[in-house]
Amino acid sequence: MYNITLDTGTTNTRVTLWKNQEVIDKVSREIGVRNTAIDGNNFKLKNAVKEAISEILDNNNLKLDEVNKIIASGMITSNVGLIEVPHLRAPAGIEDLAEGMVEHCIPDVVNKEIWFVPGVKNSVNEVTLENCEAMDIMRGEEVETIGLLERLNAKGPVLVILPGSHSKFVSVDREGKITGCLTSLSGELISVITNNTIIASSLKHSLTSEFNRKMVLEGYKNGEKTGLNRTIFLVRILDQFTNLSINDKANFLLGAVLSADLKAIKNSHALEVSSESNVIVAGKDILKQSFKAIIEEDGYFKNIEVVNSKQLDSLAGFGALCIAKKRGLI
């Protein structure tokens, strides 16, 4: 049985062909909802999805009627995607996501129904200046979270860490329901600091190339003690008065920025976590190692699991398939 999953983010769209739960082929396009936001229409996104589906079928000598279901997740369900599907309110588990799936046919994309998985929003009735910090939203990370819980057979309470340009932190309760999410701009912030501030000259516009535990922890400790703004400038101090390498200084900056993330995780009203929460860390290797290092140094969370690259492969698509299976579609 063949199925296709669509995963659209800000800048990329990934189309995956599955046979049962095995990846057969992948096709991607450097088109995402960013293009819709810029252009004021979703023509490029529609065309990208159409071309990618056609390509993956041609590559595998398949006809569309040989595909059982097409399942979409991520920003493709937003107002700048293909169709807007309202967020589900947390707490939301795999059963809720399955029930919330929406079927829609878009003939100028593909002549077959697409099943869209909704995103999840935190449970805040009316957002005000006083409670806005408790509110957050996600589209895509909910299927990744479900996929990780399934692949790892993880039991709650769990904190899932999904670092990236926009890092997401997701809390899951003992019943396996997503209770909240928290978004950080840590990845974007590091990029801006590295390329568009006075610190750029100290780093030669370079990000971390190799994990250095000592430097990450030094950045983390300074961030905890004197705050992020001061610690960022210390990168220039280290450049001027020490012989540390560019990679050392980049690790120091990374640790400083992640210190603010850990502070948010422990103090934000957007998440429901405690010292008993099991921590699952995903993402690229340097980010996984860095998060693990500062969490261990902090000591609040006791159980930390770092996800290997195999477990992260086609994670959004796998999570979407798990949800579709719960709906009885596959």
N, C-alpha and C positions, 0 to 999 in steps of 0.2 A: 504494500500500500504506500503510495507516494503522497507526500504533503509538502507544501511550500510555506515557509515563514518569511515575513517581511519585517525588518527592524530598521526604522528610520530615526536618526538623531538630528542634531543641529546641522551637521555638515555632510553626513554620509547616509546612504541607504544600502542595507545588506539584504540580499535575497538568498535563501538557503533551501536546497532540495533535500528532503529526508525520505528514507525508506524505513518505515517503522520509526525507530528513534536513532537511526544511524545517518550521519551526514553523507550525502552522495556528491554534492557539488555546492559551490558558493560563487556568487556573482555580486559585485558591489558597484556603486556609482557615487562619485563625489558630489552628490546633490542631496540636500536635506532641507529642513524647514527654514533654515537661514535664507535660502533662495526665495522662498515664498514671502518671507517677511520683507526682503529687499525689493522684490518685484511687485508685490501687492497682489499676486495671483499664484496659483499652484501649478501652472502649466509645466514648468520644468520638472517638478516633482512627479507629476502624473506621467510625463514622458519617460523619466528615469525608471520608474517602477515598471512601466509597460515594456521598455527595452530590456530590462534586467530579467523579467519573467520570460520573455521570448528567447533571450539568450540561453538561459538555464535549461529551457525545454529543448532548444535546438542542440545544445551541447550533449544532451543525454538521449536524443532521438525519441522524445516523448511528445505526445499530443496533450492538449489541455484537458481533454476529457479523461485522461489517465491519472490526473491529479485529484485526489480525494477532497482535500480542503486547502484553502489559502488562509493563513492566520497572520494578522498584522498586530504589531505592538510598537510602543515608543511614541515619539512625537508625531507620528503619522495620524494619531487620533486627536491631535490638538486643532485649534482653530486655524493653524497655518499648515496643517497636514492635508490628508485626503478628505476625511470627514471628522467632525468634532464629536467625540464621545465624552459625556460628562464624567468627571472623576467620581470614583466610589469614595464614600466617607469611611475612614478608619474607625474601628478595627475591621479589617477585610482579609479573609483567608482565601485559599484556593477555590473553595466552593463559591464564595461571593464573587470572585473574579470570573469564574466560569459562568455563573448566572448573569453577570453583567455584560457578557460579550454581546456585541451588536453585529448583525449580518447586513451587508450593504453591497449592492452591485454598482460598479462604476464602469460602464461599457467602453468609455474611451481610455480605460486603463487595461482592463482584462474582461473578457466576456464570461465571467464566473463570479459568484458571490465571494466576497472577502469577509472573514470574521475578524472583528476588531476587539482587542482586549483593552478594557478601560484602565486609566491610571488611577492613582489613589491620592486623596488629600487628607490632611489631618482634621480631626474633629473639633473645629472651632465654629460655633454657630454664627457669630457676627464679628468680623475682624475689626478691631479698633487699634488706636495707637498704643493702648495699654496692654493688649494681648496679642499683638501681631507677631511677636517672636515665637508664639506657640504654633503658628500656622506654617504649613509647608505643603508642597505638591510634588508629584513625580509622575512621569510617563516613561516607562521602559524599565526602571529599576525594580518595579514590583514583579515583573516576569523574571528578572535576573535573581531576585531574592527567592522566589518560588523555585526556580531552577536549582539554586544552590542548596536549599533545604532538602529538595528531592535527591540530588546527587550525593550529598553528604549524609543523608538520613539524620539531619540535625534536629535536636529537640530544644524547645524554648525553655526559658527566655533566651533570646538571641539578639545580639547587635551585629548587623551586617555592615561592613565597611566597604564601600565601592568608590575608591579614589579615582579622580580624573580631573579634567578641566573644571567641571562642576562636581565636586565630590558629594556623594550621597551617603547618609548614614540611616539605616532602617532598623527599627526595633520590632521584634516579633515576640508574642507572648507564648505561654505554655501550650496553648491550643493551636499554635501555628498561624495565628492571625497577625497581620501587620498592624501595629498600633500607632505608628507615626514614622515620619521621615524628617531629616534635617539636611539642608543643602548648604554647602560651603563653596566659595569661589577660590579655594586654595590653589588649584592648578592654574587658573587664569592669573591669580595674584603673583605667583612665582614667575610666570611668563612676563608679566608687565614689569615687575621689579628687575628681572634679568635683562630685559631689552629696552626699557623706556624710562629708566631712572638713573641717577648718578651712580648707582650700584652696578650698572651695566659694564662700566669700564673695569671694575674690580673682578668681574666674572667673565669678561670677554664674550658676553652674550651667550654663555654656555650653561646648560643645565647639568645636573649630576650625571656622570658617566659610569660611576661605580659606587656602590654603597660603602659608606664609611661610618660605622656605628658610633665611634667616638665623637666625630664631628656632628652627626645628627643629634646626639644626646647633649652636646655642648650648646647647640642652637636651641634645643628644647628647653634646657635648664635656664638659659638666659631669657628666653621668651616667657617662661613661667615667672621669673624673678622681676624683670624690668619692663615686660610688655613687648608686644610685637614691633611697634614703631621704632623703639630704641634699638632692639636687637637687629633689625634689618640694617640699620646704619653701622652696626658693628662689623658687618661684612667689609665695609670700606676701611674701617680701622684695622682689621686683620690684613687687608691688602697693603696698607701703607706701612705697617710696622712689624709684620711677620713674614716668614718665607713659606707660608701655607700655599698649597697648590690651588688651582682654579677648582678642581673637583672637591677639595677639602672645604673651600668657602661655599661652594654650591650645596654641599651636604649640610653645612651650618645653617644656611638660609632655609633649606627644606625642613630641618628640625624646628626652626623658629616658627615657620608658618604652620606646621602640624601641631605645635603646642597650642595654638589658638583653636584648632579643630578639636583637640582632646578636651580643652576647657569647655567648648560648646557642647560636646557630647555629654559631659558630666553635669552641666548646669542648665541646659536648654529645657524649656517646657514642651518642645516639639517632639521629644522622644520619651519613651517609658523604659528606662534602663536602671539597673542596680548593680551592685558588686557581684551579684549572682548570675548576671547575664553572661552567657557564653559568647565570645567574640569571634567572628569569622571575618578574615581580612582577605579581600580580593584585589585585583588590579595588577599593574605592572610590577616586576620584581623589586625594583628599588623602592617603590612606594610601599609595597607589602612589608619589606624588611624594615623600613623606617617606622611605619606605624607600629609594627610588632615591638620594635626596640623602645619606643617612647611609652607604649602601654605597659610593657614590662617594667620600665624604670619608674613609672608613676605608681604602679602597684594596686590600683583600685580594682581592676578586673583581674580575675585569677586564671580563667581558662581562655586561651587564645589559640585559634587554628588558622594557619595560613593556607590558602587554597592554591593548589598547583595549577600550572598552565593547562593541563589536560582537562581538569574539572571546569575550567573557565571557557573552554572551546565552544563556540556557538551557544553561549549560555542563554541569551535572550530568546533565541528560537526554541531551545529545549524547554525553557520555562513556559513559553507560549503553548507548546505541544502538551505539556503536563496539564495546563489549564483547559485546553480543548478536549483532552481525554476525560477530564472530570465532567465536562459538559456533555460528554457522550458523542462528540463529533468524530473522534478517531478511535 
